[in-house]
Amino acid sequence: MNPNSTNPLMFILEADPARYLKTRAAALLALLKLIEGVAAVWCVSQMIAFLRAFAADSGGALPVDAVKSVLPYELTALLPQGTLPSGGAVGTALTALAALCLLAELACLALEGFAAPYLCFALGGAKLFSVTRKTAFFASVGLALSVTLSCVVSAYDAVTGGAELRVLLWPALVTVGCALLLWLYVSYNRGASAVIAAIEYEIRLGFKESVPKELKLGRDSFLLCVIFLAAAAALCAFVDWRMYANAIPVLLALKYGVARKSWLRFRRCHR
């Protein structure tokens, strides 16, 4: 008789990924990831078009312009256009970095979208998720860094150029807001990457794997959910509730809300 089969410690250490993957919350998250993946495929084509236009004529482009290039027209029309200085050669380099990082992020989301149902229902594809989550984390760091540095460069150019504060205030707030949101997304990606790595380990070896206690995945997913819900409410209340683009922040809020619930289920299974 195998002594491990009767050892109570082995039952404690034995992993059961189905307990947190084959749930209603995980199934809904997989569906939302699939929708996100389909949208990411379209965004990849938009990002490639932006990179081609940027390579042909990079004058005046900013990292935030790369982000805006993958948004629907109804949303980009609400954002300030061409009011911040580009930052010269440094701004051009930062925009190129942002565009490439965003392209990598979108490619990862596209792959994950089509792999999410397989992971949820068949417990497969965890290795792919582990690679894409790590790639998305580093890509989000590069994107957040490029947008943040562009804030500093643009502010310096604006001050030295004698631009009026009232003209620059709104676009500056938009850029700073994008930077803060991206750093929150970086923290979320860090937590998601650690959880996916633990899931991949448990599926592959069959033993429980812990995640660092300092992860703030629950907090980050909650904040992202609230932010996108507030964005959806603001669009409906102050812009036009009939815009189809309003569904984007609603779906993102739902995704992060369900992600938080899935994380809480994962954490309960590892106590």
C-alpha positions, 0 to 999 in steps of 0.5 A: 500500500502506498503510504501517501494514499493514507497520509492525511497531510497528502489530502491537505496538500492535494490540489483540486482546481475544479473547485475554483475553475468549474464555478458559475463565476469562472464560467461567466469570466470565461465568457467575458474573456471570450468577448474581450478576446474577439474585441482584442482581435479588432483592436490589434488591427487598429493598433497595427494601422496606428503603428503604420501611420506613426512610422510614416509620420510621427509628428505630434503623437503622444502615448495617449494617442496610441490608447485612443486609437483602439477606442470607438469614435464615440469615446475618442471624440470626448477626449482632447485632441492635439492640445499637448506638446509631443515632447520631440524625440523623447515623446516619439520614442515614448509613443513607439514604446506605448504602441508596441506594449499596447499591441503586445497586451492586446495580442495576449488578451486575444489569445486568452479570450479563446483559451479561457473556456478551455481552461474553465471547462477542461482545465487546459491551456494553463501554460498558455495563460501563464505565459500571456499573463506574464507578457501582459504584466510587463507590457502594461508596465511599459505602457504605464511608464511611457504614459507617465513619462510623457506627462512629465515631458509634456508638462516641461515643454508646456511650461518652457513654451509658455502655454496657457494653463487653461488650455492645457488643464483638461488634456493634462488631467486626461493624461494623468488619469490614464497614467493612474488607471494604467498603474492600477492595471499593472498592479492587477496584472501582477496579481493575476499573473501570480494566480495563473502561475499557481493554477498552472502549477496545481494542474500540472503537479496536482499539489496546492500552490500558495500566492504571495499575501501582499497581492492586492488582486481583490482590491485592484479588481474592486477599484477597476470595477467601480471606476468602469461603473462610474465611467458608464454612469457618467457616459449615460448621464452626461453624454448619450445613454444610447451610444453602443460604446457605453457597453464597453465600461459596463462589460469591463466593470462586470469582468473585474467584478466577476474576477474579484469573486473568482479570486475570493473563491480561489483564496478560500480554497487555499486557506 
